[in-house]
Amino acid sequence: MNVHFIAIGGSAMHNLAIALHEKGEVVTGSDDEIFEPSKSRLNDHELLPKEMGWNVENIHANLDAIVLGMHAREDNPELLKAKELGITIYSYPEFLYEQAKDKKRVVIGGSHGKTSITAMILHVLHHHNIDCDYMVGAQLQGFDTMVRLTDAAPIAIFEGDEYLSSPIDRRPKFHLYQADIALISGIAWDHINVFPTFENYLDQFRIFAQQIPEGGALIYCDLDENVLDICQHSDVQAALYAYGLPAHEIVDGQTFLKVEKGEAIPLDVFGDHNLANMEGARMVCQLLGIESKQFREAITSFKGASNRMELVHRSENLVMYKDFAHSPSKVTATTKAVRQQYPEHNFIACLELHTFSSLNEEFLLEYKGAMEAADVAMVYYNPHTIEHKKLKAITEQQVKEAFGRENLSTLTESDKVVLFLKEQELDNAVILMMSSGNFDGIEHISLFNDLDA
């Protein structure tokens, strides 16, 4: 195939381009800006555009397909030229489906936990040398890329995002994969710029669940009332498999999975949400032919996906984690997990409001109580980000009232985040940095070393 990527620099797009290139197809791409690490990774595979910007000369009759990324706009000149020439235009998920339509497709959906569950499944399959194609939303230890496409693998494991497929395709991505085996981890309102009401958001999961054919399987977390309502509906044709929290214990800051005959298996991940994620991953693997004992053998070495409750560094007196948590449900789950794991530490939780939803003054109210588990809580946001997203300005007092915490510290300048942390009691402390961004340039390991000096 001869495939051109419009907006090749995106996290998902550049990984798909590399995967297709490694499969032996002819790949070209364009973008008006590409940041690291996409830039270096594309350059290493000789896929980096020679010039930035859109050029209609990239679009020609010899192309078999266009893959259109979310960063492009509907009036993109390359897209318009492709339409004029009648070239087949795919969204990212449509193209993945085309590559995997003859395989058994496993799709992991949910407002939270889908990256971690997908990562756990891939870790276990990799441990047992089971061949599979995949797409996952974070870099994983032992995997070169976030996307793999082959002709031979009989299984495809896809992280199923509910966000839009492309600028010209308003369907959620996870609707397009047409799952044979699906999982829903939990549902909490997100992406309010696309799904303006919670009911509208729920509808996307209803469609996802009802798409699974008779003879397929739907695995779901029965700890979530919204998930229960959707998965147990009469219109769902798939076989149903519920999961919850596995038996476990925390001993001296270490989480153990309890199994039969009193055996306890040490884990590198922790928190109720991650333990539930693990149980969901186990049930998927079971349907793929992996026994529980084989699953446990592999999962003990799972250290998590990049930026998902990732241990930045640990010293005698100070521990630091970073986490992709940004939505209210993720912030709540992550802070509770750290509190349970470190009950005797001074727990300092820092959150950056970075997404469209989190910076919306109405949605901000969804964060009430989300950081109650921390001893010290701080929220950072950049007013320029709010302007860029064309949202109404919010005040520091609004943020405090929304979180429902009088002693919440609020900051709007990145350099003051470091100063704030230096003022805290750091002897026997644990710091949790939560964001889908990077606190406007903070490098976590350097920060840790500075604080631990």
N, C-alpha and C positions, 0 to 999 in steps of 0.2 A: 504493500500500500504506500501511497504518497500522501502524507497527512500534514496539514498546516495548522498550527495552534495560534489562534488570535488571543492575546493576553497569556503568553507562555510562562510568565514569571511568577504566577501564583503558586502558593504552597502545594496545592493539589495538582495544578496544571503542569508544573515543571516535573513533578514526579511521574505523572502519566506519560509525558513526553519522553523522559529517560527510559521508562519501562518499554515503551513502544520501540524506541531506538535500539534497545538491547535485544528486542525480539527480532530485529533485522529489517524493520520497516524504514522508509525514508521519511524523516521528520524535519520540518522547518517551523519557525515560529517568529512572532513579533510581539512587541509591547512598548508602551511609552515610558515605563520605568520598571526596573528590576532591582530588588534589594537582596542582600545576603540573608540566608545562605543560598538562595535560588541562583543568584548570579554566578557564584563560583562553581556550583554543581553543574549548571548548564554549560559553562565554559569547559569544565573537565571532560564533558561528553561531546564537545564541539557543536553544541546546540544553541549557544548564546547568539542572539541576533547581532549582526555586524554594526548596525546602527539602531538607536532607539527611535521609536515613532511608528506610525502606521504608513504603509506603502502599498498602493493598489497593485503594484507590479509583483508583489508576493503571491497574488491570486491569479491563477492561470488554469487553463482547461485540462492540464495534465494532473491536477490534484484529484485524488479519489474522495477526500473528505476534509472538512473543516471541523476542528474542535474549538468551541467558543467558550471562553472563560467569563466569569462574573465581572471581572474588572473592565471588560469592554462595554461600550454603550450601544444602544440600538441603532444609532446613526454612524457607527464605526465605518469608515470608508472601505476597509477590507471586507467587512461583513456585507455591505451593500454590493460590492463587486462579486462576491461569491454567490449572492442571491441572483444577480443578473446573469451569471454564467450557469446557474442551475446546479451548482456543486452541492452535494449532500452536506448539511450542517448538523453537527451533533452537539448537544450539551455534554459536559463531562460525564454525568451518570449514564446518559444514553450510550455514549461510546463504550463505557465500561461494560454495560449490559451486552452490547453487540459482541464484545470480545469474549464474554462469558456465558452466552445464552445456551450453550450446549453442556454446561457444567452444572453441578449441584451448587446453588447459590445460597449462602448463609448471610443474612443481613442483620446487623446489630443496631437497633434504634433506641431512642430514649432522649430525654432532655439532658440527662447527665449519665456519666459512666460508660458511654458507648466506646470511647477510645480505649479505656482501660480494659473493658471486656474483650474487645477485638484483639488487643495486645496480648491478653492472657491466652486466648484461644490460639493465636499464632505462635506464641512461645511454646505451648504444649505440643502443637503439631510439629514444630521445628525440632523440639527435643526428641520426638519419636520418628523423625525422618519421614513424615507424611507430606507428600507434595501438594501444594495448593497455590493458587493465585490469590492476591489480596489487595486491598486498599485500606489504609489506616491513617488516622489524622495526626500522627506524631511519629517521630523517629524512635525506632526500637533497637535495643541492644541485640546484636547478632544479625540485623537486617540492613542491607545497604541502602535500600530505597523504601519509600512509603507505599509504593505500588509495584506489583509484579504481575506480568501477563505472559502466559506461555500457551502453547498448543496442547501440551501433554497433561497438565495438572487437571484432575477430575473435579476438584472443589475450588470454589471462589469464596473468600471471606471478605465481606464489605462492611465498613463502618457506614451506617445509614443516617446521614444528616437530613434533618427536616427542612433545611433552608432551600431557597429557590435554586433551580437547576442552571439557568442562564438568563441573560438580559431579555431574551425573547421566548423563554420557556418558564412560566411562573409556577410550574409544578414542583413540589418538594423532591429533593434528590432521591429519598428512600422509596418513593413510589415507583421509580423507574427501574429498579433492580429486579423486580418481580421475584421475590424471595421464595425459595423452597422451604427453608428453615429460617424463622425470624425470632428475634428477641426484643422485648421492650423492657427497659430497666426502670423507668420512672418518668413521670410527666409533670413538669412545672413550667408555667407560662414563660415564653421567651420569644425573641424576634418580633417585638411589637410593631416594628416598622412594616412588617409583612403580614402578621396575624394580629389585627388590632384588638381582638377580644380573645379571652381564654377559650370560649366555646369554638371559635374559628380555629384556634390552635389544636384543640382536642380533635376536631374533625380530621385533621391530617393523620393522626394516629388511628382513628377509626378506619379510614380508607386503607392505610397500611395493613392493619390486622385483617380486614375483610378481603384484601387482594390475595392472601395466601390460599392456594388451591386446596381442595379436598385431597387428602393424602400428604399434604405438607404439615409442618409443625410450627406452633407458636409457643415460645417459652416466655414467661412473664413473671415479674416480681410481684408477689401477692402482698407485699408490705405497703403498696401504693394504691389508694382507693380509686384514683382515676384510671390506673392501669387495669384494675379489677373490673371496673365498669365496662371498659372497652373490650377487653379480651374475653370476658364471659358473656358477651352479647350473642344473641341467637343467630346473627348474620355471619359470625365467624365460622368458617368451614374447617379450618385446620384442627389437628389434634392439639390439645392444650396441655402444657406442662408448667406447673407453678413452682417457684422457688422463693426462699427467704434467707434468713441468716443461718449459716452453719454453726455447729457447736464450736466454741473457741474460748480462750482465756488469755489474759494479759498478765505476765509475770516479769517483774523488774524491767518494765519498758519494752518487753518483747511479746508479740502476739503469736499464739500457738493455735493451730487447727487441731481440734480434738477428734480423733477417729476411734474405731472399734478397739476393744481390749485395752482401753486406758492409754493408748498411744497418743502423743501430742507432737505435731509437726511444726517446727519454727517457720515463720513467714517473714519476708522482708517488707511486705506491705501491711497496712493496719487501717483501722477504722471500720465501723459498721457498713458504710457504703462500699468499701473495697471488699469486705468479706461477702456481702451480698453479690457484688459483681463477680467474685470468684465462683460462687455457687451457680450463678447463671452461666458462666463460661464452662463449668464442669458439665452442666446439662447439655449444652451445645456439643461439647466433645463426646459425650456419651452417645448422642444421636449420630455422631460421625464414627462410632465404633471404638472409642477409647474408654476403657474401664476406669472406674473411680480410683483404683490403686495406681494406675498409670498416670492419671491426671495429677494426683498428689505427688507422685515421684518427680514430675516435671515442675510443678508450680512452686516448689520450695526455692527454686533458683530465680524466680521472677522478681525483678527489682522495680518494675513499673515502667510506664512509658515516659518519654521526655516531657518535663514540665508538669507531670501529674504526680503530686505529692512527692516531688523529687528532692532527695536529701542533697543539699548544697554542700554542706560540710559539717563536721562534728569535732568538737574539742572537749576537754575535760569539763568546762564550765558552760559552753554555749553550743546550741544546735540550731541549724537553720534549714528550713524547707521552702521550696517555691512550688506553687500550684497554679494551674490554669483556671482555678475557680473564679468566676465572675458573676454568674447568675445567683439570685438569692438562695436557691436550693443547694447549689454547690458550695457557696460560702458557709452555709449552716452545717452541711455535712462535713466539710473539711475542718472547720474549727472544732466541732465536737470530737472528731477523730483525734486531733492533736491533744485536746484536753484529756481524753481517755488514756492516751498513750503516755502522756507526761503529766500526771496528776500533781506532782510535787514541784514542778518547774514554774518559774515566772513566765507566763505565756503571753507573748506580744504578737498580736495579729494585725497585719497591714494589708489593706485592700485598695487597689486602684480601680476606680470607676472609669471604664474605657469604651464599652460598647454603646451602641445607640440606645438600647433598652435601659441600661444602667444609668445613663445620663438624662433620661426623660423624667421630668419632675413628677409625673403621675405614677410611672412604673417604680420610681425610687421608693415609694411607700411599701413595695413588696419586700424590702430588706429589713423590715421591723424584726428585731430580735436575732438577726442573723449572726451577730458577733458576740452574743452573750457569754459564750464559753470562754472567751479570752479574759485574762487579768487586765491587759492593756490593749486598747483597740484604736486604730488610726485609719482614716479613709483619705486617700489622695485623689484629686482629679485636676485636670488641666482645663482652665476656661477656654483656651484656644481650641481644644478638641471639641468642645461644645459648639463653638462658633463654626468650626469646620463642618460639623454634622448638621448645622443649621437648626439647632435646637434652642429653646428658650433657656436663658441663663438660670443657673441654680445657685443658691447661697450656701455658705457653710452652715448656717443655722437650719436651713431646710434639710441638709444631709443629717445633722444631729437628730432632728425631730423624726426623720424617716426611719433611722435605725433604732430609735427609741432608747437611746443610751446617753445620759447626761454627760458622762465623763469621756465621751468619744472625742478624739482629736481629729481635726480636719485640716488638711494642707492643700495648697494649690501651687506650690513651687517644688520642683523635683529635688533641688539641693537641700531643702529643709527636711526631706524624708530622712536623709542620713543624719542630720543634726538631731532630729527627734529620737532616732534609735540610740545615738550616743548618750542621750540624757537618761536612758532607761537603766534599771538595775539589771545588769547582764550576767551576774554571777548566778549560775544554775538557772539559765534562761533558755527558752525555745522561741525562735522567731519564725513566723509563717508569713511569707510574701505571696499575696494572691493577686493575679492579674492575667488578662488575655493579652496584655502589652508588656512593657518592661519598665514601668514607672518613669517613662521618658528618659531612658538611657542608663539606668542603674545596672551595673554588672554585679551579679550576686556574689560570686566568689571573692571579688575584690572588696565588696562590702563586708562580707563575713570576716576576711582577714583584717580589715580596718577596725571592725568592732571587737575582734578577739585579740588585738594587739595588746 
